[in-house]
Structure formats: structure tokens, C-alpha cells
Amino acid sequence: MAILSKIRERSMFLIIIIGLALFAFVLDPSTLGDFFNSSKVNQVGEINGESISRQEFSAELEAYKQQAGNGVSEMQASKNVWDNIVRKKIYQNQLSEAGITVGEADVWNEVINAPSVKDNPQFLNEAGLFDEAKFKQFLADTKENNPDMWRAWSNYMTQIRDNGERNTYNNLVTAGLGASLKEGEAQYFTDNTKLTTQFVFVPYTSISDSLVKVSKGEIESYIKAHENDFKVEASRDISYVKFDIKATPEDENNIKASVAELIEDFKTSTNEREFLSENDSDTSIDDSFKFEREVNVSVASEIFKGAKGDVFGPYKDQGYFKISKITDVTQMPDSARASHILIPFLGAQRVSPEVTRTEEEAKVLADSILTVVKRNKNKFADLAKELSSDKGSGAKGGDLDWFTYNRMTPAFRDFVFDGSIGDIGVVETPFGYHVIKIDGQKNKQTALKLATFGRQIIASEATENAVFQKSEQFALATSKDKKFFEIAKENKYTTRPAIGLKVLDENVPGLGNQRQIITWAFGKETKPGDFKRFDLEGSHVVAFVTAKTKKGLMSAAKATNRVKPILVNQKKAKLIAEKFNGSTLADIAKDNSTNVRNASGVNLKSPTLSGAGSEPKVVGAMFNAELNKVYKNIEGNRGVYAFAVTNKELPTALPNYETTRKSIAEARKRKTFAIYEAIKKASDVEDNRSNLYVGN
């Protein structure tokens, strides 16, 4: 009874579900199975029939983002991960069909033969040889005690496997991409044969465009006849009006006045860092010295005449109103030369994987090096070559050449610019311990430390509200009359187009990364004529969908600019051909009010005709022509040609053609990317990632 009661309570829900399923079946019977098939909902694509689940894709995406950090956007990460999955699956499929497997032993051999593993002191035995057992124990301990490091090692070994599969396939294919001596001979003669020719050239521009009409039907026919050239992804065209939230002159004057009110308090302040914090400065303390060329040019000369404690401003600089107080004055060089020996430790920045010494051990080593080089400076270069982890400078005895004040990390910089030539010391930076020797200093001059209070020049609340009202009024007027462009024109607003936006794009031309706008444009309920207001950082935007392109063939309207010139030239070629009736080049030239031209040294490597430009199709026809025979109505890039080849100069035959053969073979073996692209094109790849990023 309880079960029957539950069914009765939910009968309406069941009726709706069944009704929706039957409705889908009426529209398309094949969708009935998909309606109840959760696997369709939970996949982001298929590669040669193999489903890629959301779970698999999301796991790889998350791993990639953790590795890449903040330097990659969501959509960039999505594209890179999808491309990697496609590449991996395609190569696996090719190897599977060939009956070839990259096994665990292959991966393991690649790992233990990597220099970073086999040469790592941590995995060497007492005899200084790589100990596989030590490495295995290290991996076992890592898996047990350090999940993050184990994840990194697992990813590394997975990458080794993927690279192994790719390289195995490419090596197998390229092994068969050699070239014969006969091919070498043919290529040699093709590249080095030179023609002497006479030709008549009538350019397409000799006929006015107004005399040639191209219909929409002709454009459509051309598109259908060249389908592969006009396949397009789904896209959207939008136009938008941007309302920037910018400070008005009144806002600027108010900000400048508020900063000026702080000058007297700033002068008497004994703790500048605290002053900036208490008064909510939009700029922070900069503890580095400044040279005059580094200070805003409008106040630099005035500031550098000042003394410690003086305050200058307000002045406008890089979007702020500022006041600056001199906190220190010194004389220092603007550039210096130094040598260093870098001793990194575990946890330092950019440290190599093989570095295992602790910070304490690195300090002891650096101090011992300092003792040696202080006693004998001549040993510095040899120790740098032997011990410094900075291999670039180490190879030059530690020499860093000349550098400016701001180039080095602060602790390193301060030692070199505050010290004297010949000083040697140990300095700790985020990269480890440096044994530093000051080799030179030049251009000593005044330098100042400035504490600068800054207030960003931004729009006031009243200005923000006024801009919001303008954008809202425009959106409301558009919703009422549906006349986006007319209303924009009436109000003298600039409309900006964004053509051909793809479903997984994130950048809108003129607006930058605005994924939300693209997501809206591709929403299932969004159609041409729809609009929406978006509140962006620093602006409001009213966007309007102007066109919706489905996946398939490009429409005639979109293809017109590309196809029409081709069809126009084809029709002009027929009109020109009507005047190519003469039996000799002289007759043809006379009928077309032009001259017979001469060209010598014509070759296929550089298919250019004097006075006509690059014409590979015409030059190709010349190479296959009989001597002294007139050929007519040859359509080129720029016009119609008639020609006769008067001489064909063959190059001197060689004893053998091994050099050319080898060149052809090497060029073919470098085509691994083209090989992959060809396999990919022949594969069945279905990308449904848009389902993850565009709502229903």
C-alpha cells in the first residue's frame, strides 16, 4: 500500500517525464534512447567512438590548472586539456590498430635513464653509480608520505608514457618516409631548370567591375562545390555599446584637493609606512632608491633639488594623484658589475630537482667558499664554474656583466650598489645563498628614497550612478522599440561589432576576457535581435545579437567578400579570352592593345614573371609546355596569359643525387606535426565541451 501511495503522489511527475520523452521521440525517434541515457549527459566528447566522460575531463583539467597556476584562463586550460586528450587517444588508437604497445617496462626505462634521475646524488650508491633500488625506495616513501610530490611523479610518468606512444608512432611512420635517388634527381632538375619565355599578360583590372555581375545563387553554388573550404563552426555576431565609468574633471579636482590636504601632516610624520596605512593610500611604500630619470618628469627636477623631509605634489602620475616625501638621500652608481656563486637549497625559488641540501647546509657551504675567495680572489672564477648552480654565469667564472639598480633581487642589489669595488660577501635571496664579488661601478649620482602617498583617480559615486543610468536608459529604449542601432545613432553612441564569436571563446574584441557575454550569446533562448546589459569592471555594456551562424557551410552573405572576387575574375577571364583569338603572341598582343613581354631565368622555386608578379600556376604550365608552341587563355592570379617557351636550360647533371635525396628525406621526417594533423582530420572527433560552459 505504501508503494502504491507513493506512485499516486508522484503520478503527475511521471506523466510529465513520459510526455516529454514521447514528444522528443515524435520530433526525432533516435533521441528517445538519449533521453534516458545518462552517459550522453555525462560526456564531453567522443574520439573514434570512445567516450570522454565529464569526470575524466574534469580530473585532467584540474590537474592542468594546478600545474599551470594563474597564468592560464579557464578556456585556455580547457582547450589545452582537450587537445592533449585528443592527441593521446588518437595515438593510442593508431598504435592499437598496429598491434604495438608501450608497456610499463618502456616507461620505467625512460624514467631511470633521464639525467635528472640517473645523475641525482640521492640515487647513487657508494661507487657513484645509479642504484635502481634506491630510486624505487624513494618512490615508495614518496607515495606513502608525500601525496603532492607523488602526484607530481605520477604526472611525470604519465607524460613519459604519452610521449613514448607519440614518439613510437612517429618513428614508425617516418622510418618509411625516405626518398629515392630518382626522386632526388627529379627534384634537382625541377629546382634548377630555367626557362626563357615570351608572354602576353592582360590583367583582370583591365575590365571594370561594373561590367561583371555575380548573383547570390552563383556564390551558393561555388560554396557547395568547395565545401571543405567553407565549413564553419557555430558562431554569433554581436554589436555593443560600451559606457565607460571614468572620472570627470570635477572628480579629479576633488581627489587632488583631498590629497593636498594631507601635505602638512605628511611633512611632520615620523613613520611614513604608518602614515600611508592610516590614510588608506592606494600606493604602498617602495624601499628602493630612485634616480631622477625614474621619477615623473613633471616633478623630477624639483624633487631632486629638495632635502630629506621635503614633500612635493600633488602631481598626476599613472592614474593617481600623488605626494612624495624624501626619506633618504645618497650617492650611488646607476650600474654595476658583479660576479656570484649561487648555492641553492631545498625550497628555494627555481631550484633544480636534484638539489637536496638544506638551508643550513647551503649557508655552511657558502661561508666556506667566502673564506677561500677572501683569502685568494683568483680562485673565485674556478669555484664559480665548479659549484655555482647558475650555469650561465658560472661558465663565465660567475660574471654577470653590467646591470642596472633595479635588475637584481633587493638583497643582492643592495649589497652591490651600497658596497665598494672589490667587496666580497654572502647574501641570502629567495634563490639561495650568493657569494658575491663587486667587480665595477659607474655613473655615481644622487639617488633618493621616496615615500609616496597615492590616491587612484576613479569616478565618484555620483559619476558611476550617472553612467549606469545612461546604460540603463539605452537598454530600456532598445527593449521598447527593438531599434538598437537607430537609438544608438540618435544618442551619438558608438556601436562596435564582434563578428564570428565561437562557443568556447572568451575574448570579445574591444572588451577583453568577457566569457559571460559569449555564454549569453550562445544560450538556447538567445536569438538575433536579443540584447542584454552587462556590468563590467570599469564600464557597462549593452550587447545586441546581430546574427546566429549554425555549424555547417558558411552562408552566402558571410562568404560574399571571399567568393565574389574569385567569381568576378573567372567571368573577366572569359571576357578576356574572347580577345585571345590570334595564332601568334604578336596578334594576341595587338588585339588587346598590349605588348609581348620577355622573361628569362624563370624557375619553379621562385615562380615570378617580370612585370606580372608571382604566378605559380602560369609558370607551372610553362614547365610542361612544348618549345615554341603558343598556349592561350591561362588564368593566373592577376590576369589571363598567353605564352610560348623559347628555351629550356637544364642544369648540369651530377654524378649522383644523394644530397638532394637526403634533403627530401629529412624534410619528410620533420613532418610529424603534419602527420598528426592528417590523422586527426581522418579521425572521428566530436567536441561537446560547450555543454559544460553554456547553460540551457
Summary of the structure (lengths in Angstrom):
residues: 696
radius of gyration: 36.5
end to end distance: 39.1
largest distance: 104.5
contacts: 1942
relative contact order: 0.14
helix: 49%
strand: 23%
